[in-house]
Structure formats: C-alpha cells, structure tokens
Amino acid sequence: MEHWAEIRRLHLSEQLGVKTIARRLGLARNTVRSALASDVPPKYERGRAGSRVDEFEPAIRRLLTEFPDMAATVIAERIGWVHSSSVLRARVAALRPLFRPADPADRTTYVAGEIVQCDLWFPGKVVPVGPLMSAPPVLTMVAAYSGFMMALLLPSRMTGDLVAGMWQLLAGLGGVPKMLVWDNESGIGQHRRLTLGARSFAGTLGTRIYQAAPRDPETKGVIERANGFLETSFMPGRSFTGPGDYNTQLAGWLPRANARMLRRTGAQPGIRVVEDVAAMRALPPVAPTVGWSGQVRLARDYYVRVAGNDYSVDPSVIGRLVDVHVGLGEVVVTCAKMVVATHERCWGARVTITDPAHVAIARELRTAFQARTAATRGPAAVAAVVGVRALSDYDEVFGLSVPTSRSVRPDLQVVR
C-alpha cells in the first residue's frame, strides 16, 4: 500500500479523521483504517505452495536422529530420492542443526606480549635439493596481539630443528612471550607431553608451550590464517634455487607482509609489534641449547650419520668418542672439546659429504700403518726357515711308484 505513510502523516500530524483522509486520497475508509492499525508497511506475502521433499521429511528426521553427520547424498539413497539434489540438500541443511549438538567457538581477545602461535606450513615440492625437488616444512610464528608474522624454512620437523627455528625467530623478534601455542606436532610433543628438547627450551626461556586439543583449529586461528596468506600471497610466481634462496626471498617478503593493514586489529602488524614486544619478557642472557646433539664412537670409515646423511670426520680420532652437534645450517663434530669436523648441513637424504682434507689424512695414516706393519713382520719372517718334505714321501703314502731317476733334494729349504 503506497499511501500507508501519507495516511499516517495526515492522521497523526494534521489530526484528520478517517472520512477526511479517505476523501482527500480517494481511498476506501476500510483501507484507511487498515493503514492506521498497522505499525509496519503492508507487503504482499504469497502462501507456501509446498515441496516434493515434504513427504520425505519424516524419514530424513529419523536418519538425522541416529546419524547427525550423514551426508545428503547418502540420505537421498536411503530414502529413495530421485529428484533434484539441490532441493534435498537445502532441506537437510535446514534440519541438520536440530540434531547435531552445537560447538560454539568464542572470540578471543589477545593481550600484548602474551601469546605467539606456532605451526608448520608445507608449501609442497618447490625447493631443489641436489637433483630432486624437496618439500621441507616452513616454521611460521605469529604474535597474536599484533599479528606480526615470522617464518623460516627448516631442514626437517625433528625436535632439534623446531627448537632451533623458534629460537632464531624469537631472537629476531627481541622478546619472549608468556606462551607458545602449538598443535600436536610430534617434534614438540604428543598427548600434551612435551619432548625433552621442547621442555628444556621452554625452561631456559621461562615461557610455556601449550598444545591445543586435537581437531580444534580455532585455538590457533591466527596462525592458520597466516599460513593461508603465505600460500596465496608469497608462493605464486616464485621459483627457488635452494633452501638458502627460499629463506632469502621469504625474509625479503615478510616486511611487506607485516606492513599491510590487518582487518582484525585495524593496524599494521609491523607498527603494533613494538607494543607487543615491550610487554614480553627479555631474551635470556645465555642462549638456550638448540639443535641436536649426540655422542658416537668413530668407526674405521671415519663417517658419522646425521638425519640420513654421512659426514666425514678427522680420521686421527678413530676409535674415540666424538660429540656431534647439528644446527640448522651446520654440523660440527668435536672430540675432547676439539673440533674435528665442520660441514654445511645437507638438506637431502642418503648423501655422503666428504672433506678432502680428511681423505688426505686417512691416506697418510694408512700408509704409515702399512709401513709400520711391514717393519714389524719383516725380520721375523726372514729368520724363519721351514723344511719341506720330499715329494717321494707323499708318493709312498699314496702307493705311487716314482722313477728312481727323479729325486728330491732333501737338503732344499724354503724361506717365507
């Protein structure tokens, strides 16, 4: 009714009666009375004509009562639905919330310096390692209050590499948050029981590592959105020559990413992070022990195995216990606190890394050992004179006749 507003104006503002308004607008008095009785503009509403799925709704409800998550395609098969699938999906979507329990996710308010969310992102096989393409993980960390994003490509997802990566990123940030939030990553811990390396790292920094419950991505939604942003904004159109080139390009891109306006906070993460770091705990005066360490007795082939690769060691310490220290970019082997091998970390698998100096030392040690062995065995061997039986003695044992013209000199001696 297009005259509804005018009718109410004439009645409320000008105090006109129903007959006068009807006469002035040329409307029926009942129409005027209906307009004055309604507080909202009248609108045309068409009655519901019904749908083919109405007769199937009781069967749908029975299935959803027992199986709230049953797919609409399976429901269609069970109830014998042969019509449009979109109509059935719409009805199932409207009915399903009545049978599935709700799992609400609260909005989280973050405090400056409190939480840094951590995760591993896998960009795919995009990094060449030797002749093959590798897919190492990317450690991503986001300060929840400011949204400041940090990321670093790692050689593996082992505890030593994860701890070393976290320390490198936190050292670059310049502060330690009250809590590091992880999912159930095996290198950090499982079933909320942290690994020894993760517990040691958290204790040295004076922070807490909290592992979210399984199948609860909302707990660390900030880092999940950051991983999606890396996938859509950093990766497209890029190629890499190796792990070092990947980290170089990533480090050059992150400042631009942190300069964007973040819709959640309404500010630039690169600016708001100053307030975030100011509320964090200072870095420890002594750096934590990161990476991986182990001890092994050096075998004759003077190689140690680290993450599936073999690294050569100074052969002069063969047979002694050596300590192997593995970082993100370097493998260092020491013996009695003396460095006996230093190699660049190999990101491949089943690769042998050899230092030519170690091969030269091994050659010298081998030559000296052979000369010493020959000098030790030579004089004793020359002095040993062993007699040899005559061949006729063996002929007599086996019953063979030997011509008398052939004889063996009994006084012949052989020297070894």
The 8 nearest C-alpha neighbors of each residue, nearest first, counted from 0:
[[1, 2, 3, 41, 40, 42, 34, 4],
 [0, 2, 3, 4, 5, 40, 41, 6],
 [3, 1, 5, 0, 4, 6, 24, 34],
 [4, 2, 6, 34, 5, 1, 0, 7],
 [5, 3, 7, 6, 2, 8, 1, 40],
 [4, 6, 8, 2, 7, 3, 9, 1],
 [7, 5, 3, 9, 8, 4, 2, 10],
 [6, 8, 10, 4, 5, 9, 11, 35],
 [9, 7, 5, 11, 12, 10, 6, 4],
 [10, 8, 13, 6, 7, 12, 11, 15],
 [9, 11, 14, 15, 7, 8, 13, 12],
 [12, 10, 8, 14, 9, 7, 13, 15],
 [13, 11, 8, 9, 14, 10, 7, 15],
 [12, 14, 9, 15, 10, 11, 8, 16],
 [15, 13, 10, 11, 12, 9, 16, 8],
 [16, 14, 10, 13, 9, 19, 20, 17],
 [17, 15, 19, 18, 20, 10, 14, 9],
 [16, 18, 20, 19, 21, 28, 31, 15],
 [17, 19, 21, 20, 16, 22, 28, 15],
 [20, 18, 22, 16, 21, 17, 23, 15],
 [21, 19, 23, 17, 22, 18, 24, 16],
 [20, 22, 26, 18, 24, 19, 28, 25],
 [21, 23, 19, 25, 20, 24, 18, 26],
 [22, 24, 20, 21, 25, 19, 26, 18],
 [25, 23, 21, 26, 22, 20, 2, 6],
 [24, 26, 22, 21, 23, 27, 20, 28],
 [27, 25, 21, 24, 28, 30, 22, 31],
 [26, 28, 30, 29, 21, 31, 25, 22],
 [27, 29, 31, 30, 21, 32, 17, 18],
 [30, 28, 32, 31, 27, 33, 26, 34],
 [31, 29, 33, 27, 28, 32, 34, 26],
 [30, 32, 28, 34, 29, 33, 35, 17],
 [31, 33, 29, 35, 30, 34, 28, 36],
 [34, 32, 36, 30, 31, 35, 29, 37],
 [33, 35, 31, 37, 36, 32, 3, 30],
 [34, 36, 32, 33, 37, 7, 31, 6],
 [35, 37, 33, 34, 32, 38, 31, 39],
 [38, 36, 34, 39, 35, 33, 40, 41],
 [37, 39, 36, 40, 35, 34, 41, 7],
 [40, 38, 37, 41, 34, 3, 42, 36],
 [41, 39, 3, 42, 38, 37, 0, 4],
 [40, 42, 0, 39, 43, 37, 3, 34],
 [43, 41, 44, 40, 0, 39, 45, 1],
 [42, 44, 45, 41, 0, 46, 40, 1],
 [45, 43, 42, 46, 47, 41, 48, 40],
 [44, 46, 47, 43, 48, 42, 49, 41],
 [45, 47, 48, 44, 49, 43, 50, 42],
 [48, 46, 49, 45, 50, 44, 53, 51],
 [47, 49, 46, 50, 45, 51, 53, 44],
 [50, 48, 47, 53, 51, 52, 46, 54],
 [51, 49, 52, 53, 48, 54, 86, 47],
 [50, 52, 53, 54, 49, 55, 82, 86],
 [51, 53, 55, 50, 54, 56, 87, 86],
 [54, 52, 56, 55, 51, 50, 49, 57],
 [53, 55, 52, 56, 51, 57, 50, 58],
 [56, 54, 52, 53, 58, 57, 59, 78],
 [55, 57, 59, 53, 58, 54, 60, 52],
 [58, 56, 60, 59, 55, 61, 54, 53],
 [57, 59, 61, 60, 56, 55, 62, 78],
 [60, 58, 56, 62, 57, 61, 63, 55],
 [59, 61, 63, 57, 58, 62, 64, 56],
 [62, 60, 58, 64, 59, 63, 57, 65],
 [61, 63, 59, 64, 60, 65, 66, 58],
 [64, 62, 67, 66, 60, 65, 61, 59],
 [63, 65, 61, 62, 66, 98, 60, 67],
 [64, 66, 63, 62, 67, 61, 98, 60],
 [65, 67, 63, 69, 68, 64, 62, 61],
 [68, 66, 63, 99, 69, 98, 64, 65],
 [69, 67, 66, 70, 63, 99, 95, 71],
 [68, 70, 66, 67, 71, 73, 74, 63],
 [71, 69, 73, 72, 68, 74, 75, 91],
 [70, 72, 74, 73, 88, 75, 91, 69],
 [73, 71, 75, 70, 74, 76, 84, 88],
 [72, 74, 76, 70, 75, 71, 77, 69],
 [73, 75, 71, 77, 76, 72, 78, 70],
 [76, 74, 80, 72, 73, 78, 77, 79],
 [75, 77, 73, 79, 74, 78, 80, 72],
 [76, 78, 74, 75, 79, 73, 80, 62],
 [77, 79, 75, 76, 80, 74, 58, 55],
 [80, 78, 76, 77, 75, 81, 74, 55],
 [79, 81, 75, 78, 82, 76, 77, 87],
 [82, 80, 79, 83, 75, 84, 76, 78],
 [81, 83, 80, 84, 86, 87, 51, 85],
 [84, 82, 85, 86, 81, 87, 80, 88],
 [83, 85, 87, 86, 88, 82, 72, 75],
 [86, 84, 88, 87, 83, 89, 90, 82],
 [87, 85, 89, 84, 88, 83, 90, 52],
 [86, 88, 90, 84, 89, 85, 91, 52],
 [89, 87, 85, 91, 90, 86, 71, 92],
 [88, 90, 92, 86, 87, 91, 85, 93],
 [89, 91, 93, 87, 92, 88, 94, 86],
 [92, 90, 88, 94, 93, 89, 95, 87],
 [93, 91, 89, 90, 95, 94, 88, 96],
 [92, 94, 90, 91, 95, 89, 96, 97],
 [95, 93, 91, 92, 97, 96, 90, 98],
 [94, 96, 97, 92, 98, 91, 93, 99],
 [97, 95, 99, 98, 94, 93, 100, 92],
 [96, 98, 95, 94, 99, 100, 93, 63],
 [99, 97, 96, 95, 67, 64, 63, 100],
 [98, 100, 96, 67, 97, 95, 101, 68],
 [101, 99, 98, 102, 96, 97, 67, 95],
 [100, 102, 103, 99, 96, 98, 97, 104],
 [101, 103, 100, 104, 99, 105, 215, 96],
 [104, 102, 101, 105, 100, 106, 217, 215],
 [103, 105, 102, 106, 217, 218, 107, 215],
 [106, 104, 107, 103, 217, 108, 218, 102],
 [105, 107, 104, 108, 217, 103, 109, 218],
 [108, 106, 105, 109, 218, 104, 217, 110],
 [107, 109, 106, 110, 144, 143, 105, 111],
 [110, 108, 144, 107, 143, 111, 113, 114],
 [109, 111, 113, 144, 112, 108, 114, 143],
 [112, 110, 275, 144, 113, 278, 109, 274],
 [111, 113, 279, 278, 275, 176, 276, 114],
 [112, 114, 177, 176, 111, 110, 178, 279],
 [115, 113, 178, 143, 176, 179, 177, 112],
 [114, 116, 142, 179, 141, 143, 180, 176],
 [115, 117, 180, 141, 140, 179, 222, 219],
 [118, 116, 140, 181, 139, 180, 115, 222],
 [117, 119, 139, 138, 181, 120, 140, 222],
 [120, 118, 138, 137, 136, 139, 121, 117],
 [119, 121, 137, 136, 226, 122, 138, 118],
 [120, 122, 136, 123, 137, 119, 135, 134],
 [121, 123, 120, 134, 124, 230, 125, 136],
 [124, 122, 134, 121, 125, 133, 135, 126],
 [125, 123, 134, 133, 132, 126, 122, 135],
 [124, 126, 123, 132, 134, 133, 127, 239],
 [125, 127, 133, 241, 132, 124, 239, 242],
 [128, 126, 132, 241, 131, 133, 129, 240],
 [129, 127, 131, 347, 132, 133, 241, 130],
 [128, 130, 131, 127, 347, 132, 241, 346],
 [129, 131, 128, 127, 132, 347, 133, 126],
 [132, 130, 129, 128, 127, 133, 126, 347],
 [131, 133, 127, 124, 126, 128, 125, 134],
 [132, 134, 124, 126, 127, 128, 135, 131],
 [133, 135, 124, 123, 125, 126, 136, 121],
 [136, 134, 154, 155, 133, 153, 137, 121],
 [137, 135, 121, 153, 120, 119, 152, 138],
 [136, 138, 152, 120, 151, 119, 153, 121],
 [137, 139, 119, 151, 150, 118, 152, 136],
 [140, 138, 150, 118, 149, 117, 119, 137],
 [139, 141, 117, 149, 116, 148, 150, 115],
 [142, 140, 148, 116, 147, 115, 143, 146],
 [141, 143, 115, 147, 146, 144, 145, 114],
 [142, 144, 146, 115, 114, 145, 141, 109],
 [145, 143, 109, 111, 142, 146, 110, 275],
 [144, 146, 268, 272, 271, 147, 143, 142],
 [147, 145, 143, 142, 268, 141, 144, 148],
 [148, 146, 268, 142, 145, 141, 257, 272],
 [147, 149, 141, 140, 146, 257, 142, 150],
 [150, 148, 140, 139, 141, 168, 147, 151],
 [151, 149, 139, 138, 140, 137, 148, 152],
 [150, 152, 138, 137, 153, 246, 139, 164],
 [151, 153, 137, 136, 246, 138, 154, 135],
 [154, 152, 155, 136, 137, 135, 151, 160],
 [153, 155, 346, 135, 327, 152, 160, 136],
 [156, 154, 153, 157, 135, 160, 136, 161],
 [155, 157, 161, 186, 160, 158, 136, 154],
 [158, 156, 186, 160, 159, 155, 161, 185],
 [157, 159, 186, 161, 160, 162, 187, 196],
 [158, 160, 290, 291, 162, 161, 157, 163],
 [159, 161, 163, 162, 157, 158, 290, 164],
 [162, 160, 164, 158, 163, 159, 156, 165],
 [161, 163, 165, 159, 164, 160, 289, 158],
 [164, 162, 289, 160, 166, 290, 161, 165],
 [163, 165, 161, 167, 162, 166, 160, 168],
 [166, 164, 162, 168, 167, 163, 169, 161],
 [165, 167, 169, 163, 164, 168, 170, 162],
 [166, 168, 164, 170, 165, 169, 163, 171],
 [167, 169, 171, 165, 170, 166, 172, 164],
 [170, 168, 172, 166, 171, 167, 165, 173],
 [169, 171, 173, 167, 172, 168, 166, 174],
 [170, 172, 168, 169, 173, 167, 174, 166],
 [173, 171, 169, 170, 174, 168, 276, 175],
 [172, 174, 170, 171, 169, 282, 276, 281],
 [173, 175, 281, 279, 282, 276, 280, 172],
 [174, 176, 280, 279, 282, 281, 169, 177],
 [177, 175, 279, 112, 113, 178, 114, 280],
 [176, 178, 113, 206, 114, 207, 175, 112],
 [179, 177, 207, 114, 176, 206, 208, 113],
 [178, 180, 208, 115, 116, 114, 209, 207],
 [179, 181, 116, 209, 117, 210, 208, 178],
 [182, 180, 210, 117, 209, 211, 118, 116],
 [181, 183, 211, 210, 184, 180, 118, 212],
 [184, 182, 189, 210, 185, 188, 181, 211],
 [183, 185, 187, 186, 182, 188, 189, 181],
 [186, 184, 188, 187, 189, 183, 157, 158],
 [185, 187, 158, 157, 184, 188, 156, 194],
 [188, 186, 185, 184, 194, 193, 197, 158],
 [189, 187, 193, 185, 194, 192, 186, 184],
 [188, 190, 191, 183, 192, 185, 193, 184],
 [189, 191, 192, 188, 183, 193, 210, 212],
 [192, 190, 189, 210, 193, 188, 183, 209],
 [193, 191, 188, 189, 190, 194, 187, 210],
 [194, 192, 188, 187, 197, 198, 191, 195],
 [193, 195, 188, 197, 196, 187, 198, 192],
 [194, 196, 198, 197, 199, 193, 200, 187],
 [195, 197, 199, 194, 198, 200, 158, 159],
 [198, 196, 200, 194, 199, 195, 187, 193],
 [199, 197, 195, 201, 200, 196, 193, 202],
 [200, 198, 202, 196, 197, 201, 195, 203],
 [199, 201, 197, 203, 198, 202, 196, 287],
 [202, 200, 206, 198, 204, 199, 203, 205],
 [203, 201, 205, 199, 200, 204, 198, 206],
 [202, 204, 200, 201, 205, 287, 199, 283],
 [205, 203, 201, 202, 206, 283, 200, 175],
 [206, 204, 202, 203, 201, 207, 177, 175],
 [205, 207, 177, 201, 204, 178, 202, 176],
 [208, 206, 178, 201, 179, 209, 177, 205],
 [207, 209, 179, 178, 180, 210, 201, 206],
 [208, 210, 180, 179, 181, 207, 211, 178],
 [211, 209, 181, 182, 191, 180, 183, 212],
 [212, 210, 182, 181, 218, 209, 213, 183],
 [211, 213, 215, 214, 210, 182, 183, 218],
 [214, 212, 215, 211, 183, 182, 216, 190],
 [215, 213, 216, 212, 211, 217, 182, 218],
 [214, 216, 217, 213, 212, 218, 211, 219],
 [217, 215, 218, 219, 214, 220, 223, 213],
 [218, 216, 220, 219, 215, 104, 221, 223],
 [219, 217, 216, 220, 215, 211, 212, 221],
 [220, 218, 217, 221, 216, 222, 116, 223],
 [219, 221, 217, 223, 222, 218, 216, 224],
 [220, 222, 224, 219, 223, 225, 143, 141],
 [221, 223, 225, 224, 220, 219, 116, 141],
 [224, 222, 220, 226, 225, 221, 227, 219],
 [225, 223, 227, 226, 222, 221, 228, 220],
 [224, 226, 222, 228, 227, 223, 229, 221],
 [227, 225, 229, 223, 228, 224, 222, 230],
 [226, 228, 230, 224, 225, 229, 231, 223],
 [227, 229, 225, 231, 226, 230, 232, 224],
 [230, 228, 233, 226, 232, 227, 231, 225],
 [229, 231, 227, 228, 234, 232, 233, 226],
 [232, 230, 228, 229, 233, 227, 234, 235],
 [231, 233, 229, 228, 230, 234, 235, 227],
 [234, 232, 229, 235, 230, 231, 252, 228],
 [233, 235, 230, 237, 232, 236, 231, 229],
 [236, 234, 237, 233, 232, 231, 230, 238],
 [235, 237, 234, 238, 233, 232, 231, 239],
 [238, 236, 235, 234, 239, 233, 248, 125],
 [239, 237, 236, 240, 125, 126, 245, 234],
 [240, 238, 241, 245, 244, 126, 237, 125],
 [239, 241, 244, 127, 126, 238, 242, 245],
 [240, 242, 127, 244, 126, 243, 239, 128],
 [243, 241, 245, 244, 126, 246, 152, 240],
 [244, 242, 246, 245, 241, 247, 240, 152],
 [243, 245, 247, 241, 242, 246, 240, 239],
 [246, 244, 242, 248, 243, 247, 239, 249],
 [245, 247, 249, 243, 248, 244, 250, 152],
 [248, 246, 244, 250, 245, 249, 243, 251],
 [247, 249, 251, 245, 250, 246, 244, 252],
 [248, 250, 246, 252, 251, 247, 245, 253],
 [251, 249, 247, 248, 253, 252, 246, 254],
 [250, 252, 248, 249, 253, 247, 254, 255],
 [251, 253, 249, 250, 255, 254, 248, 256],
 [252, 254, 256, 255, 250, 251, 257, 249],
 [255, 253, 257, 256, 252, 258, 251, 269],
 [254, 256, 258, 253, 257, 252, 259, 251],
 [255, 257, 253, 254, 258, 259, 252, 148],
 [258, 256, 269, 254, 268, 255, 259, 147],
 [257, 259, 255, 267, 256, 269, 254, 268],
 [260, 258, 257, 267, 256, 261, 255, 268],
 [261, 259, 267, 266, 262, 265, 258, 268],
 [260, 262, 265, 263, 266, 264, 267, 259],
 [261, 263, 265, 264, 260, 266, 267, 259],
 [264, 262, 261, 265, 266, 146, 260, 145],
 [265, 263, 266, 262, 261, 145, 146, 267],
 [264, 266, 262, 261, 263, 260, 267, 268],
 [267, 265, 264, 260, 261, 268, 271, 262],
 [266, 268, 260, 258, 269, 270, 259, 261],
 [269, 267, 147, 271, 257, 145, 146, 270],
 [268, 270, 257, 267, 258, 272, 271, 147],
 [271, 269, 268, 267, 272, 273, 266, 258],
 [270, 272, 268, 145, 273, 274, 269, 267],
 [273, 271, 275, 145, 274, 270, 269, 268],
 [274, 272, 276, 275, 271, 270, 277, 269],
 [275, 273, 277, 272, 276, 271, 278, 111],
 [274, 276, 111, 272, 112, 273, 277, 278],
 [277, 275, 279, 273, 278, 274, 174, 112],
 [276, 278, 274, 275, 279, 273, 112, 174],
 [277, 279, 112, 276, 275, 111, 274, 280],
 [280, 278, 112, 276, 176, 174, 175, 277],
 [281, 279, 175, 174, 176, 282, 278, 177],
 [280, 282, 174, 175, 283, 279, 173, 284],
 [281, 283, 174, 175, 284, 280, 173, 204],
 [284, 282, 285, 204, 286, 281, 203, 287],
 [285, 283, 282, 286, 281, 287, 204, 203],
 [286, 284, 283, 287, 282, 203, 288, 204],
 [285, 287, 283, 284, 288, 203, 282, 289],
 [288, 286, 203, 289, 200, 285, 204, 166],
 [289, 287, 286, 290, 200, 199, 163, 203],
 [290, 288, 163, 162, 287, 159, 291, 326],
 [289, 291, 159, 326, 163, 325, 160, 162],
 [290, 292, 159, 325, 324, 289, 326, 293],
 [293, 291, 324, 323, 325, 290, 322, 294],
 [292, 294, 323, 322, 324, 295, 291, 321],
 [295, 293, 322, 321, 323, 320, 296, 292],
 [296, 294, 320, 321, 297, 322, 293, 323],
 [295, 297, 320, 319, 318, 321, 298, 294],
 [298, 296, 317, 318, 301, 319, 295, 320],
 [297, 299, 301, 300, 317, 318, 296, 302],
 [300, 298, 301, 317, 297, 318, 314, 302],
 [299, 301, 298, 302, 297, 314, 317, 311],
 [302, 300, 299, 312, 314, 298, 297, 311],
 [303, 301, 311, 310, 312, 300, 309, 304],
 [304, 302, 310, 309, 311, 305, 301, 297],
 [305, 303, 309, 308, 307, 310, 306, 302],
 [304, 306, 308, 307, 309, 303, 310, 325],
 [307, 305, 308, 304, 348, 309, 349, 155],
 [306, 308, 349, 348, 305, 304, 309, 350],
 [307, 309, 350, 349, 305, 304, 306, 348],
 [310, 308, 304, 351, 303, 302, 352, 305],
 [311, 309, 352, 302, 303, 353, 351, 304],
 [310, 312, 302, 353, 301, 354, 352, 303],
 [313, 311, 340, 301, 302, 314, 339, 357],
 [312, 314, 357, 339, 315, 340, 316, 301],
 [315, 313, 316, 317, 301, 361, 312, 357],
 [314, 316, 313, 317, 360, 361, 364, 312],
 [317, 315, 314, 319, 318, 313, 297, 334],
 [318, 316, 297, 314, 319, 315, 298, 299],
 [317, 319, 297, 296, 298, 316, 320, 299],
 [320, 318, 296, 317, 316, 297, 321, 334],
 [319, 321, 296, 295, 297, 294, 334, 322],
 [320, 322, 334, 295, 333, 294, 296, 319],
 [323, 321, 294, 333, 332, 293, 334, 324],
 [322, 324, 332, 293, 292, 331, 294, 321],
 [325, 323, 292, 331, 330, 291, 332, 322],
 [326, 324, 330, 291, 290, 292, 329, 331],
 [327, 325, 290, 329, 328, 330, 324, 291],
 [328, 326, 329, 160, 163, 154, 344, 325],
 [327, 329, 344, 326, 343, 330, 325, 345],
 [328, 330, 343, 344, 326, 342, 327, 325],
 [329, 331, 325, 342, 344, 341, 324, 343],
 [332, 330, 341, 324, 340, 323, 329, 325],
 [333, 331, 323, 340, 322, 339, 338, 324],
 [334, 332, 338, 337, 322, 339, 336, 321],
 [333, 335, 321, 337, 336, 322, 338, 339],
 [334, 336, 337, 333, 321, 320, 338, 322],
 [337, 335, 334, 333, 338, 322, 321, 339],
 [336, 338, 333, 334, 335, 339, 332, 340],
 [339, 337, 333, 340, 332, 334, 336, 331],
 [338, 340, 333, 313, 332, 312, 337, 334],
 [341, 339, 332, 312, 331, 338, 313, 342],
 [342, 340, 331, 330, 332, 343, 339, 329],
 [343, 341, 330, 329, 344, 331, 340, 310],
 [342, 344, 329, 328, 330, 345, 341, 331],
 [345, 343, 329, 328, 330, 342, 346, 327],
 [344, 346, 347, 343, 308, 350, 348, 328],
 [347, 345, 154, 344, 128, 348, 242, 155],
 [348, 346, 345, 128, 350, 349, 129, 308],
 [347, 349, 350, 307, 308, 346, 306, 345],
 [350, 348, 308, 307, 351, 347, 309, 306],
 [349, 351, 308, 348, 309, 352, 347, 307],
 [350, 352, 309, 308, 310, 353, 349, 311],
 [353, 351, 310, 309, 311, 350, 354, 308],
 [354, 352, 311, 310, 355, 351, 357, 358],
 [353, 355, 356, 357, 311, 358, 352, 312],
 [356, 354, 358, 357, 353, 359, 360, 311],
 [357, 355, 359, 354, 358, 360, 313, 361],
 [358, 356, 360, 313, 355, 354, 359, 361],
 [357, 359, 361, 355, 356, 360, 362, 354],
 [360, 358, 362, 356, 361, 357, 355, 363],
 [361, 359, 357, 363, 362, 358, 364, 356],
 [362, 360, 358, 364, 359, 363, 314, 365],
 [363, 361, 359, 365, 360, 364, 366, 358],
 [362, 364, 360, 366, 365, 361, 367, 359],
 [365, 363, 361, 367, 362, 366, 368, 360],
 [364, 366, 368, 362, 363, 367, 361, 369],
 [367, 365, 369, 363, 368, 364, 370, 362],
 [366, 368, 364, 370, 365, 369, 371, 363],
 [369, 367, 365, 371, 366, 370, 364, 372],
 [368, 370, 372, 366, 371, 367, 373, 365],
 [371, 369, 367, 373, 372, 368, 374, 366],
 [370, 372, 368, 374, 369, 373, 367, 375],
 [371, 373, 369, 375, 370, 374, 368, 376],
 [374, 372, 370, 376, 375, 371, 377, 369],
 [373, 375, 371, 372, 377, 376, 370, 378],
 [376, 374, 372, 373, 377, 371, 378, 379],
 [375, 377, 373, 374, 379, 378, 372, 380],
 [376, 378, 380, 374, 379, 373, 375, 381],
 [379, 377, 381, 380, 376, 382, 375, 374],
 [380, 378, 382, 381, 377, 376, 383, 375],
 [379, 381, 377, 383, 378, 382, 376, 415],
 [382, 380, 378, 383, 379, 377, 415, 414],
 [383, 381, 379, 380, 384, 378, 414, 415],
 [382, 384, 380, 381, 385, 379, 414, 415],
 [385, 383, 414, 382, 413, 386, 412, 415],
 [384, 386, 413, 383, 414, 412, 387, 415],
 [387, 385, 412, 413, 384, 388, 411, 410],
 [386, 388, 412, 389, 385, 413, 411, 409],
 [389, 387, 390, 386, 392, 409, 393, 391],
 [390, 388, 391, 407, 392, 409, 387, 408],
 [389, 391, 392, 393, 388, 394, 407, 406],
 [392, 390, 394, 393, 389, 395, 401, 407],
 [393, 391, 395, 390, 394, 389, 396, 388],
 [392, 394, 396, 391, 395, 390, 397, 389],
 [395, 393, 399, 391, 397, 392, 396, 398],
 [394, 396, 398, 392, 393, 397, 399, 391],
 [397, 395, 393, 394, 398, 392, 399, 391],
 [396, 398, 394, 395, 399, 393, 392, 400],
 [399, 397, 395, 396, 394, 400, 393, 401],
 [398, 400, 394, 397, 395, 401, 396, 393],
 [401, 399, 402, 398, 394, 395, 391, 403],
 [400, 402, 403, 399, 391, 394, 405, 395],
 [403, 401, 404, 405, 400, 406, 391, 399],
 [402, 404, 405, 401, 406, 400, 391, 407],
 [403, 405, 402, 406, 401, 407, 391, 400],
 [406, 404, 403, 402, 407, 401, 391, 408],
 [407, 405, 404, 408, 403, 391, 402, 390],
 [406, 408, 389, 409, 390, 405, 391, 411],
 [407, 409, 410, 411, 406, 389, 412, 388],
 [410, 408, 411, 407, 389, 388, 387, 412],
 [409, 411, 408, 412, 386, 407, 387, 389],
 [412, 410, 409, 408, 413, 387, 386, 407],
 [411, 413, 386, 387, 410, 385, 414, 384],
 [414, 412, 385, 415, 386, 384, 411, 387],
 [413, 415, 384, 385, 412, 383, 381, 380],
 [414, 380, 413, 381, 383, 384, 385, 382]]
